[in-house]
C-alpha cells in the first residue's frame, strides 16, 4: 500500500511559485525549491516528477490566482475608463509595492522561456487570452452603455489593454517609478476612443 503524501501539495506549489517568480526558471535550483517548500528532494520528485513538473504546476497556480484577481478588479459597476484605470493603477501599486520587483510570473516566463518551452507557452498564452477576455467583457459593457463608439473594435482594444498591462509589468520590473508607470496608464486611457 502506497504511503500518503505527508505535505500540503497546494502550499508547496504556492511556495515554489514565489521562488520561480523571484529567480526565474534557470536560476532556481532544486535545493532552492527544497528550502522554500520544506519538502525533501525525493518527495518533490515523487509529487511533481521533475523541476519542469513543479514549474508547470507553479505556472498553472499563478495563472489561476492572477486570473481570479483580474476578474475581481474588473467586476465594478463604474464607467469602463474608471474600471480600467482602477485595474491598471492596482497593477502599478502591486509592482512598486514589491521591494524585490519580482514582476509577473507569466510575463517573466514569456521573456525567459518562450518560444522554446511549449508547455509554458500554452499556459502563458492561455493566461493572456483570459486577461483579454475579461477586459473585452468590460469594454463591451462600456460600449453598450455608450461610453465607447458603437463601432469600437473591443477585441482589438482588449488586446491593446492587455499589451499595456504586460508593458507596465516589464517597465516596473526594470525599476520604473510610480510616476512613470501612472503616466503610461494615463496615456493608454487617453488612447481609448470616445463616443460620437
N, CA, C and O of each residue as an XYZ file, in Angstrom:
784
protein
N       0.840     -1.181      0.000
C       0.000      0.000      0.000
C       0.887      1.247      0.000
O       1.809      1.357      0.809
N       0.605      2.185     -0.910
C       1.431      3.395     -1.019
C       1.206      4.299      0.182
O       0.094      4.416      0.696
N       2.294      4.938      0.618
C       2.182      5.887      1.733
C       1.518      7.165      1.268
O       1.769      7.630      0.156
N       0.682      7.730      2.101
C       0.045      9.017      1.777
C       1.097     10.121      1.809
O       2.049     10.063      2.588
N       0.920     11.106      0.971
C       1.822     12.251      0.983
C       1.748     12.951      2.321
O       0.665     13.127      2.877
N       2.888     13.347      2.835
C       2.928     13.957      4.165
C       3.129     15.465      4.072
O       3.663     16.072      5.001
N       2.716     16.071      2.984
C       2.830     17.516      2.879
C       1.654     18.049      2.073
O       0.980     17.313      1.353
N       1.431     19.340      2.216
C       0.335     20.012      1.531
C       0.829     20.400      0.130
O       1.640     21.314     -0.020
N       0.335     19.700     -0.880
C       0.787     19.937     -2.249
C       0.521     21.370     -2.685
O       1.369     21.996     -3.321
N      -0.647     21.888     -2.346
C      -1.005     23.251     -2.750
C      -0.066     24.279     -2.125
O       0.347     25.232     -2.787
N       0.274     24.083     -0.842
C       1.199     25.003     -0.167
C       2.591     24.898     -0.794
O       3.292     25.901     -0.932
N       2.981     23.693     -1.168
C       4.291     23.511     -1.806
C       4.348     24.230     -3.148
O       5.341     24.881     -3.472
N       3.270     24.106     -3.928
C       3.225     24.781     -5.231
C       3.249     26.297     -5.041
O       3.937     27.006     -5.776
N       2.499     26.794     -4.056
C       2.481     28.240     -3.796
C       3.871     28.741     -3.425
O       4.295     29.796     -3.898
N       4.583     27.997     -2.585
C       5.936     28.394     -2.189
C       6.888     28.361     -3.385
O       7.698     29.269     -3.569
N       6.783     27.310     -4.189
C       7.640     27.203     -5.380
C       7.340     28.325     -6.362
O       8.248     28.845     -7.009
N       6.073     28.701     -6.475
C       5.676     29.780     -7.378
C       6.432     31.059     -7.042
O       6.922     31.750     -7.936
N       6.525     31.373     -5.752
C       7.214     32.603     -5.338
C       8.718     32.538     -5.635
O       9.339     33.550     -5.958
N       9.290     31.338     -5.520
C      10.720     31.188     -5.848
C      10.926     31.399     -7.344
O      11.804     32.161     -7.750
N      10.125     30.730     -8.160
C      10.261     30.889     -9.613
C       9.993     32.333    -10.027
O      10.666     32.857    -10.914
N       9.023     32.976     -9.399
C       8.695     34.363     -9.737
C       9.877     35.283     -9.440
O      10.160     36.200    -10.210
N      10.554     35.042     -8.346
C      11.667     35.907     -7.965
C      12.968     35.609     -8.684
O      13.735     36.525     -8.977
N      13.230     34.339     -8.973
C      14.527     33.957     -9.528
C      14.480     33.557    -10.996
O      15.503     33.594    -11.680
N      13.300     33.175    -11.490
C      13.210     32.627    -12.837
C      13.449     31.131    -12.811
O      13.862     30.572    -11.795
N      13.186     30.494    -13.931
C      13.335     29.040    -14.004
C      14.803     28.618    -13.923
O      15.175     27.785    -13.096
N      15.620     29.195    -14.781
C      17.021     28.747    -14.893
C      17.800     28.961    -13.599
O      18.600     28.108    -13.214
N      17.579     30.080    -12.930
C      18.358     30.406    -11.727
C      17.832     29.710    -10.476
O      18.435     29.831     -9.410
N      16.732     28.993    -10.585
C      16.173     28.272     -9.438
C      16.688     26.841     -9.434
O      16.504     26.096    -10.396
N      17.330     26.474     -8.346
C      17.840     25.098     -8.225
C      16.836     24.247     -7.459
O      15.935     24.765     -6.798
N      17.004     22.953     -7.558
C      16.169     22.049     -6.770
C      16.373     22.349     -5.289
O      15.420     22.286     -4.511
N      17.594     22.673     -4.891
C      17.850     22.994     -3.483
C      17.066     24.230     -3.052
O      16.558     24.284     -1.932
N      16.966     25.226     -3.936
C      16.143     26.409     -3.623
C      14.703     25.990     -3.347
O      14.067     26.492     -2.420
N      14.202     25.073     -4.155
C      12.815     24.618     -4.017
C      12.631     23.778     -2.751
O      11.602     23.873     -2.083
N      13.619     22.967     -2.431
C      13.583     22.175     -1.188
C      13.508     23.118      0.006
O      12.703     22.914      0.915
N      14.350     24.150      0.001
C      14.382     25.094      1.122
C      13.082     25.901      1.219
O      12.572     26.129      2.316
N      12.557     26.325      0.086
C      11.336     27.149      0.096
C      10.110     26.359      0.523
O       9.243     26.879      1.225
N      10.038     25.111      0.102
C       8.846     24.297      0.391
C       8.966     23.522      1.708
O       7.966     23.118      2.302
N      10.215     23.324      2.146
C      10.423     22.499      3.336
C      10.196     21.021      3.073
O       9.993     20.242      4.005
N      10.230     20.635      1.810
C       9.971     19.249      1.409
C      11.247     18.650      0.834
O      11.960     19.302      0.070
N      11.524     17.436      1.196
C      12.729     16.768      0.714
C      12.726     16.569     -0.796
O      11.678     16.512     -1.440
N      13.917     16.468     -1.325
C      14.124     16.289     -2.761
C      13.339     15.103     -3.317
O      12.661     15.217     -4.338
N      13.439     13.976     -2.639
C      12.748     12.770     -3.100
C      11.238     12.948     -3.131
O      10.569     12.481     -4.053
N      10.709     13.619     -2.128
C       9.260     13.851     -2.079
C       8.817     14.808     -3.180
O       7.748     14.638     -3.765
N       9.644     15.817     -3.462
C       9.315     16.739     -4.561
C       9.286     15.994     -5.891
O       8.371     16.173     -6.695
N      10.297     15.156     -6.113
C      10.323     14.394     -7.362
C       9.156     13.414     -7.441
O       8.578     13.215     -8.509
N       8.809     12.801     -6.301
C       7.695     11.846     -6.290
C       6.380     12.557     -6.608
O       5.519     12.008     -7.295
N       6.237     13.780     -6.104
C       4.973     14.505     -6.299
C       4.870     15.151     -7.671
O       3.794     15.162     -8.269
N       5.983     15.693     -8.184
C       5.926     16.501     -9.410
C       6.734     15.943    -10.573
O       6.645     16.457    -11.688
N       7.515     14.907    -10.335
C       8.266     14.260    -11.404
C       9.602     14.894    -11.710
O      10.583     14.192    -11.954
N       9.652     16.217    -11.700
C      10.876     16.925    -12.074
C      10.707     18.398    -11.734
O       9.632     18.843    -11.331
N      11.781     19.137    -11.904
C      11.706     20.597    -11.756
C      10.710     21.166    -12.765
O       9.950     22.080    -12.444
N      10.714     20.626    -13.982
C       9.757     21.068    -15.006
C       8.318     20.844    -14.555
O       7.454     21.694    -14.774
N       8.061     19.700    -13.924
C       6.719     19.390    -13.447
C       6.260     20.361    -12.368
O       5.102     20.777    -12.345
N       7.178     20.716    -11.476
C       6.841     21.681    -10.428
C       6.659     23.072    -11.026
O       5.790     23.829    -10.595
N       7.479     23.404    -12.016
C       7.345     24.709    -12.685
C       5.989     24.807    -13.386
O       5.324     25.840    -13.310
N       5.587     23.750    -14.058
C       4.277     23.746    -14.716
C       3.162     23.940    -13.689
O       2.230     24.711    -13.919
N       3.256     23.241    -12.557
C       2.248     23.396    -11.505
C       2.241     24.832    -10.977
O       1.179     25.389    -10.701
N       3.420     25.424    -10.838
C       3.524     26.806    -10.361
C       2.897     27.774    -11.362
O       2.182     28.697    -10.971
N       3.164     27.565    -12.649
C       2.576     28.431    -13.680
C       1.048     28.335    -13.659
O       0.357     29.350    -13.742
N       0.533     27.125    -13.549
C      -0.926     26.945    -13.520
C      -1.525     27.605    -12.269
O      -2.575     28.244    -12.338
N      -0.856     27.444    -11.144
C      -1.305     28.061     -9.896
C      -1.351     29.583    -10.038
O      -2.338     30.221     -9.673
N      -0.279     30.150    -10.567
C      -0.197     31.604    -10.706
C      -1.237     32.118    -11.701
O      -1.873     33.144    -11.459
N      -1.410     31.415    -12.815
C      -2.388     31.830    -13.826
C      -3.798     31.837    -13.243
O      -4.568     32.763    -13.498
N      -4.134     30.827    -12.474
C      -5.457     30.751    -11.857
C      -5.654     31.884    -10.862
O      -6.681     32.563    -10.870
N      -4.660     32.079    -10.006
C      -4.750     33.102     -8.966
C      -4.806     34.510     -9.578
O      -5.627     35.329     -9.165
N      -3.946     34.790    -10.547
C      -3.927     36.131    -11.136
C      -5.168     36.379    -11.990
O      -5.665     37.504    -12.040
N      -5.673     35.347    -12.660
C      -6.902     35.495    -13.436
C      -8.087     35.816    -12.543
O      -8.927     36.645    -12.895
N      -8.160     35.161    -11.381
C      -9.256     35.420    -10.447
C      -9.171     36.852     -9.911
O     -10.190     37.531     -9.781
N      -7.961     37.304     -9.602
C      -7.787     38.678     -9.107
C      -8.155     39.692    -10.183
O      -8.778     40.713     -9.890
N      -7.775     39.417    -11.416
C      -8.109     40.300    -12.537
C      -9.626     40.389    -12.698
O     -10.166     41.471    -12.924
N     -10.307     39.256    -12.582
C     -11.771     39.240    -12.712
C     -12.416     40.096    -11.632
O     -13.356     40.840    -11.913
N     -11.927     40.000    -10.410
C     -12.467     40.807     -9.306
C     -12.241     42.292     -9.576
O     -13.141     43.108     -9.378
N     -11.052     42.636    -10.023
C     -10.732     44.043    -10.263
C     -11.527     44.641    -11.419
O     -11.755     45.850    -11.458
N     -11.944     43.807    -12.348
C     -12.721     44.297    -13.493
C     -14.231     44.267    -13.245
O     -15.001     44.842    -14.015
N     -14.645     43.603    -12.179
C     -16.074     43.472    -11.890
C     -16.544     44.645    -11.031
O     -16.828     44.491     -9.843
N     -16.619     45.817    -11.655
C     -17.032     47.038    -10.957
C     -18.137     47.702    -11.773
O     -18.083     47.739    -13.002
N     -19.122     48.216    -11.080
C     -20.234     48.879    -11.759
C     -19.924     50.377    -11.877
O     -20.543     51.215    -11.221
N     -18.949     50.679    -12.733
C     -18.482     52.045    -12.966
C     -18.256     52.206    -14.464
O     -18.236     51.212    -15.190
N     -18.086     53.435    -14.940
C     -17.737     53.624    -16.352
C     -16.460     52.840    -16.696
O     -15.563     52.689    -15.867
N     -16.407     52.352    -17.930
C     -15.321     51.450    -18.318
C     -13.943     52.093    -18.148
O     -12.995     51.400    -17.778
N     -13.806     53.372    -18.403
C     -12.498     54.010    -18.216
C     -12.074     53.996    -16.748
O     -10.893     53.847    -16.437
N     -13.051     54.154    -15.846
C     -12.748     54.083    -14.410
C     -12.379     52.654    -14.009
O     -11.464     52.438    -13.214
N     -13.095     51.694    -14.562
C     -12.795     50.287    -14.271
C     -11.364     49.962    -14.708
O     -10.601     49.355    -13.957
N     -11.010     50.371    -15.927
C      -9.664     50.079    -16.439
C      -8.603     50.863    -15.678
O      -7.518     50.343    -15.419
N      -8.904     52.108    -15.318
C      -7.952     52.903    -14.530
C      -7.694     52.222    -13.182
O      -6.552     52.112    -12.738
N      -8.767     51.772    -12.546
C      -8.637     51.071    -11.259
C      -7.744     49.829    -11.418
O      -6.849     49.587    -10.609
N      -8.002     49.056    -12.467
C      -7.211     47.851    -12.724
C      -5.737     48.175    -12.932
O      -4.863     47.589    -12.293
N      -5.473     49.119    -13.838
C      -4.085     49.432    -14.188
C      -3.329     50.048    -13.013
O      -2.157     49.736    -12.801
N      -3.986     50.917    -12.249
C      -3.316     51.508    -11.085
C      -3.072     50.462     -9.997
O      -2.068     50.534     -9.289
N      -3.970     49.499     -9.856
C      -3.747     48.412     -8.898
C      -2.505     47.616     -9.297
O      -1.715     47.223     -8.438
N      -2.332     47.378    -10.610
C      -1.139     46.672    -11.080
C       0.125     47.490    -10.831
O       1.161     46.944    -10.451
N       0.033     48.796    -11.047
C       1.172     49.684    -10.752
C       1.524     49.591     -9.271
O       2.694     49.446     -8.914
N       0.512     49.674     -8.411
C       0.768     49.620     -6.971
C       1.319     48.264     -6.539
O       2.169     48.192     -5.652
N       0.837     47.187     -7.164
C       1.399     45.856     -6.885
C       2.889     45.844     -7.220
O       3.704     45.301     -6.474
N       3.224     46.445     -8.339
C       4.619     46.448     -8.810
C       5.517     47.257     -7.887
O       6.531     46.758     -7.401
N       5.138     48.514     -7.648
C       6.014     49.376     -6.848
C       5.986     48.993     -5.373
O       6.896     49.346     -4.623
N       4.935     48.266     -4.948
C       4.853     47.825     -3.565
C       5.704     46.601     -3.263
O       5.842     46.214     -2.102
N       6.275     45.989     -4.288
C       7.124     44.808     -4.104
C       8.574     45.258     -4.109
O       9.105     45.591     -5.169
N       9.232     45.279     -2.950
C      10.612     45.783     -2.901
C      11.588     44.998     -3.779
O      12.625     45.522     -4.186
N      11.248     43.739     -4.068
C      12.135     42.924     -4.912
C      11.825     43.068     -6.396
O      12.578     42.576     -7.236
N      10.722     43.740     -6.727
C      10.308     43.918     -8.124
C      10.363     42.592     -8.887
O      10.973     42.497     -9.952
N       9.714     41.572     -8.319
C       9.727     40.244     -8.942
C       8.939     40.201    -10.244
O       9.220     39.380    -11.117
N       7.959     41.078    -10.372
C       7.163     41.099    -11.595
C       6.128     39.991    -11.618
O       5.851     39.347    -10.607
N       5.572     39.790    -12.787
C       4.514     38.804    -13.023
C       5.151     37.516    -13.545
O       5.961     37.557    -14.470
N       4.796     36.395    -12.969
C       5.389     35.125    -13.401
C       5.078     34.822    -14.863
O       5.917     34.252    -15.562
N       3.883     35.193    -15.340
C       3.548     34.949    -16.743
C       4.450     35.775    -17.667
O       4.985     35.265    -18.652
N       4.606     37.046    -17.334
C       5.454     37.937    -18.141
C       6.909     37.464    -18.086
O       7.586     37.380    -19.110
N       7.374     37.156    -16.875
C       8.759     36.686    -16.715
C       8.997     35.412    -17.532
O      10.042     35.252    -18.162
N       8.015     34.517    -17.508
C       8.139     33.254    -18.240
C       8.160     33.493    -19.743
O       8.933     32.863    -20.465
N       7.307     34.407    -20.216
C       7.283     34.712    -21.651
C       8.653     35.184    -22.117
O       9.115     34.809    -23.194
N       9.295     36.004    -21.303
C      10.606     36.545    -21.674
C      11.701     35.481    -21.553
O      12.583     35.397    -22.408
N      11.645     34.669    -20.489
C      12.717     33.706    -20.243
C      12.577     32.404    -21.026
O      13.575     31.868    -21.510
N      11.364     31.890    -21.157
C      11.196     30.517    -21.628
C      10.620     30.350    -23.028
O      10.754     29.283    -23.628
N       9.982     31.387    -23.554
C       9.319     31.233    -24.846
C      10.220     31.708    -25.974
O      11.013     32.628    -25.774
N      10.120     31.108    -27.148
C       9.159     30.099    -27.560
C       9.601     28.667    -27.323
O       8.893     27.741    -27.719
N      10.744     28.454    -26.693
C      11.304     27.107    -26.595
C      10.571     26.123    -25.709
O      10.724     24.915    -25.888
N       9.779     26.596    -24.759
C       9.079     25.723    -23.820
C       7.600     25.683    -24.213
O       6.851     26.616    -23.923
N       7.190     24.606    -24.869
C       5.826     24.507    -25.402
C       4.770     24.481    -24.307
O       3.696     25.059    -24.474
N       5.056     23.822    -23.196
C       4.091     23.759    -22.097
C       3.888     25.147    -21.510
O       2.756     25.586    -21.307
N       4.994     25.836    -21.238
C       4.904     27.199    -20.697
C       4.194     28.116    -21.684
O       3.415     28.980    -21.280
N       4.458     27.935    -22.973
C       3.821     28.776    -23.994
C       2.297     28.617    -23.951
O       1.568     29.600    -24.079
N       1.818     27.387    -23.773
C       0.366     27.157    -23.694
C      -0.233     27.821    -22.465
O      -1.300     28.429    -22.543
N       0.448     27.707    -21.330
C      -0.078     28.280    -20.089
C      -0.048     29.809    -20.150
O      -1.026     30.469    -19.798
N       1.065     30.362    -20.594
C       1.166     31.826    -20.704
C       0.158     32.349    -21.721
O      -0.529     33.339    -21.467
N       0.071     31.692    -22.862
C      -0.890     32.111    -23.883
C      -2.319     32.066    -23.367
O      -3.109     32.972    -23.630
N      -2.647     31.013    -22.635
C      -3.983     30.897    -22.059
C      -4.258     31.989    -21.040
O      -5.366     32.519    -20.968
N      -3.244     32.322    -20.255
C      -3.397     33.376    -19.250
C      -3.624     34.731    -19.914
O      -4.487     35.497    -19.488
N      -2.857     35.022    -20.948
C      -3.031     36.288    -21.669
C      -4.390     36.346    -22.362
O      -5.032     37.396    -22.396
N      -4.822     35.218    -22.911
C      -6.150     35.165    -23.534
C      -7.237     35.441    -22.504
O      -8.206     36.145    -22.793
N      -7.079     34.890    -21.305
C      -8.067     35.095    -20.241
C      -8.141     36.576    -19.852
O      -9.230     37.124    -19.683
N      -6.982     37.213    -19.712
C      -6.969     38.652    -19.395
C      -7.700     39.418    -20.492
O      -8.549     40.260    -20.199
N      -7.379     39.136    -21.743
C      -8.008     39.842    -22.863
C      -9.519     39.624    -22.863
O     -10.276     40.554    -23.139
N      -9.967     38.404    -22.555
C     -11.407     38.122    -22.500
C     -12.093     38.945    -21.418
O     -13.173     39.492    -21.640
N     -11.469     39.034    -20.251
C     -12.046     39.799    -19.142
C     -12.107     41.285    -19.483
O     -13.107     41.951    -19.217
N     -11.030     41.796    -20.074
C     -11.003     43.209    -20.464
C     -12.034     43.462    -21.555
O     -12.743     44.467    -21.531
N     -12.111     42.540    -22.514
C     -13.085     42.714    -23.596
C     -14.509     42.760    -23.054
O     -15.326     43.550    -23.529
N     -14.814     41.924    -22.066
C     -16.159     41.939    -21.477
C     -16.456     43.299    -20.850
O     -17.567     43.814    -20.978
N     -15.470     43.880    -20.176
C     -15.660     45.208    -19.573
C     -15.844     46.269    -20.661
O     -16.691     47.152    -20.532
N     -15.054     46.181    -21.727
C     -15.169     47.145    -22.834
C     -16.517     47.000    -23.544
O     -17.139     47.993    -23.921
N     -16.954     45.773    -23.719
C     -18.242     45.522    -24.379
C     -19.375     46.153    -23.563
O     -20.286     46.772    -24.114
N     -19.299     45.984    -22.240
C     -20.308     46.583    -21.367
C     -20.270     48.113    -21.493
O     -21.313     48.766    -21.549
N     -19.054     48.675    -21.537
C     -18.922     50.117    -21.707
C     -19.483     50.589    -23.037
O     -20.120     51.640    -23.111
N     -19.246     49.811    -24.093
C     -19.780     50.170    -25.411
C     -21.306     50.140    -25.399
O     -21.958     51.006    -25.982
N     -21.867     49.133    -24.726
C     -23.330     49.031    -24.632
C     -23.932     50.217    -23.880
O     -25.069     50.608    -24.145
N     -23.181     50.785    -22.952
C     -23.673     51.932    -22.179
C     -23.364     53.265    -22.864
O     -23.655     54.328    -22.316
N     -22.778     53.207    -24.057
C     -22.489     54.429    -24.798
C     -21.209     55.126    -24.391
O     -21.022     56.300    -24.713
N     -20.317     54.432    -23.688
C     -19.056     55.029    -23.230
C     -17.943     54.906    -24.273
O     -16.892     55.535    -24.145
N     -18.178     54.103    -25.291
C     -17.266     53.932    -26.420
C     -18.108     54.049    -27.688
O     -19.322     53.856    -27.638
N     -17.483     54.363    -28.820
C     -18.244     54.390    -30.076
C     -18.863     53.019    -30.357
O     -18.282     51.993    -30.004
N     -20.023     52.998    -30.980
C     -20.709     51.739    -31.263
C     -19.903     50.847    -32.208
O     -20.057     49.625    -32.192
N     -19.046     51.452    -33.029
C     -18.228     50.653    -33.943
C     -16.837     50.346    -33.370
O     -15.965     49.866    -34.093
N     -16.628     50.618    -32.085
C     -15.319     50.344    -31.470
C     -15.020     48.847    -31.531
O     -15.873     48.021    -31.205
N     -13.816     48.509    -31.945
C     -13.378     47.115    -32.016
C     -12.893     46.707    -30.621
O     -11.722     46.875    -30.281
N     -13.820     46.166    -29.824
C     -13.471     45.867    -28.435
C     -12.450     44.731    -28.320
O     -11.734     44.646    -27.322
N     -12.378     43.869    -29.316
C     -11.366     42.803    -29.288
C      -9.972     43.400    -29.439
O      -9.061     43.053    -28.687
N      -9.804     44.293    -30.404
C      -8.507     44.949    -30.591
C      -8.164     45.829    -29.390
O      -7.011     45.872    -28.961
N      -9.153     46.525    -28.849
C      -8.910     47.361    -27.671
C      -8.512     46.512    -26.465
O      -7.659     46.916    -25.675
N      -9.124     45.343    -26.323
C      -8.762     44.440    -25.220
C      -7.317     43.958    -25.374
O      -6.588     43.854    -24.388
N      -6.907     43.667    -26.605
C      -5.512     43.279    -26.840
C      -4.570     44.447    -26.536
O      -3.478     44.244    -26.005
N      -4.993     45.666    -26.873
C      -4.201     46.865    -26.565
C      -4.026     47.012    -25.052
O      -2.918     47.263    -24.577
N      -5.107     46.857    -24.302
C      -5.026     46.978    -22.838
C      -4.173     45.850    -22.259
O      -3.388     46.075    -21.338
N      -4.323     44.644    -22.794
C      -3.513     43.511    -22.329
C      -2.032     43.762    -22.597
O      -1.184     43.440    -21.765
N      -1.725     44.331    -23.745
C      -0.341     44.683    -24.075
C       0.170     45.772    -23.132
O       1.326     45.738    -22.709
N      -0.682     46.729    -22.806
C      -0.315     47.777    -21.851
C       0.003     47.170    -20.493
O       0.974     47.561    -19.844
N      -0.813     46.219    -20.066
C      -0.569     45.544    -18.790
C       0.810     44.897    -18.790
O       1.578     45.051    -17.840
N       1.118     44.168    -19.870
C       2.420     43.494    -19.933
C       3.568     44.507    -19.970
O       4.610     44.300    -19.348
N       3.363     45.607    -20.708
C       4.389     46.648    -20.752
C       4.621     47.280    -19.395
O       5.764     47.534    -19.016
N       3.540     47.538    -18.651
C       3.679     48.084    -17.293
C       4.476     47.125    -16.414
O       5.311     47.548    -15.614
N       4.210     45.840    -16.573
C       4.909     44.850    -15.752
C       6.406     44.814    -16.069
O       7.238     44.703    -15.169
N       6.735     44.909    -17.347
C       8.151     44.899    -17.732
C       8.835     46.180    -17.264
O       9.921     46.121    -16.688
N       8.216     47.339    -17.502
C       8.796     48.613    -17.041
C       8.974     48.615    -15.528
O       9.996     49.064    -15.009
N       7.965     48.106    -14.830
C       8.037     48.064    -13.370
C       9.151     47.165    -12.890
O       9.876     47.516    -11.959
N       9.298     46.007    -13.513
C      10.379     45.088    -13.133
C      11.744     45.716    -13.393
O      12.713     45.458    -12.679
N      11.797     46.551    -14.437
C      13.056     47.224    -14.772
C      13.336     48.427    -13.872
O      14.366     49.086    -14.016
N      12.405     48.716    -12.931
C      12.684     49.748    -11.938
C      12.002     51.084    -12.153
O      12.281     52.032    -11.419
N      11.106     51.194    -13.146
C      10.404     52.462    -13.362
C       9.654     52.857    -12.100
O       9.091     52.008    -11.409
N       9.651     54.167    -11.802
C       8.953     54.612    -10.601
C       7.456     54.767    -10.860
O       6.998     54.671    -11.999
N       6.711     55.005     -9.799
C       5.252     55.077     -9.898
C       4.806     56.185    -10.839
O       3.871     55.998    -11.617
N       5.465     57.338    -10.776
C       5.083     58.462    -11.627
C       5.139     58.074    -13.090
O       4.221     58.382    -13.850
N       6.198     57.405    -13.489
C       6.352     56.999    -14.884
C       5.281     55.969    -15.278
O       4.719     56.039    -16.371
N       5.010     55.026    -14.390
C       4.015     53.996    -14.687
C       2.609     54.595    -14.763
O       1.814     54.197    -15.615
N       2.302     55.537    -13.890
C       0.990     56.188    -13.931
C       0.845     56.995    -15.221
O      -0.247     57.065    -15.783
N       1.925     57.601    -15.690
C       1.872     58.335    -16.963
C       1.517     57.394    -18.113
O       0.787     57.779    -19.026
N       2.024     56.173    -18.072
C       1.676     55.177    -19.090
C       0.189     54.834    -18.999
O      -0.494     54.743    -20.019
N      -0.303     54.648    -17.788
C      -1.736     54.358    -17.588
C      -2.580     55.478    -18.185
O      -3.536     55.222    -18.917
N      -2.221     56.722    -17.869
C      -2.985     57.868    -18.378
C      -2.969     57.916    -19.906
O      -3.992     58.180    -20.538
N      -1.808     57.661    -20.487
C      -1.693     57.688    -21.950
C      -2.534     56.578    -22.585
O      -3.178     56.788    -23.613
N      -2.521     55.404    -21.967
C      -3.312     54.280    -22.501
C      -4.800     54.602    -22.449
O      -5.526     54.315    -23.401
N      -5.259     55.188    -21.364
C      -6.681     55.511    -21.258
C      -7.082     56.603    -22.230
O      -8.200     56.587    -22.744
N      -6.189     57.560    -22.494
C      -6.480     58.601    -23.485
C      -6.590     58.024    -24.879
O      -7.260     58.598    -25.737
N      -5.942     56.897    -25.117
C      -5.956     56.274    -26.452
C      -7.288     55.570    -26.740
O      -7.579     55.259    -27.896
N      -8.089     55.318    -25.722
C      -9.385     54.676    -25.962
C     -10.303     55.664    -26.689
O     -10.364     56.834    -26.314
N     -11.011     55.212    -27.713
C     -11.854     56.127    -28.488
C     -13.047     56.641    -27.669
O     -13.619     55.926    -26.846
N     -13.392     57.885    -27.924
C     -14.549     58.499    -27.270
C     -15.782     58.311    -28.140
O     -15.670     58.231    -29.364
N     -16.949     58.240    -27.529
C     -18.176     58.114    -28.331
C     -18.438     59.368    -29.141
O     -18.082     60.474    -28.734
N     -19.088     59.175    -30.336
C     -19.514     60.216    -31.259
C     -19.229     61.579    -30.796
O     -19.544     62.545    -31.491
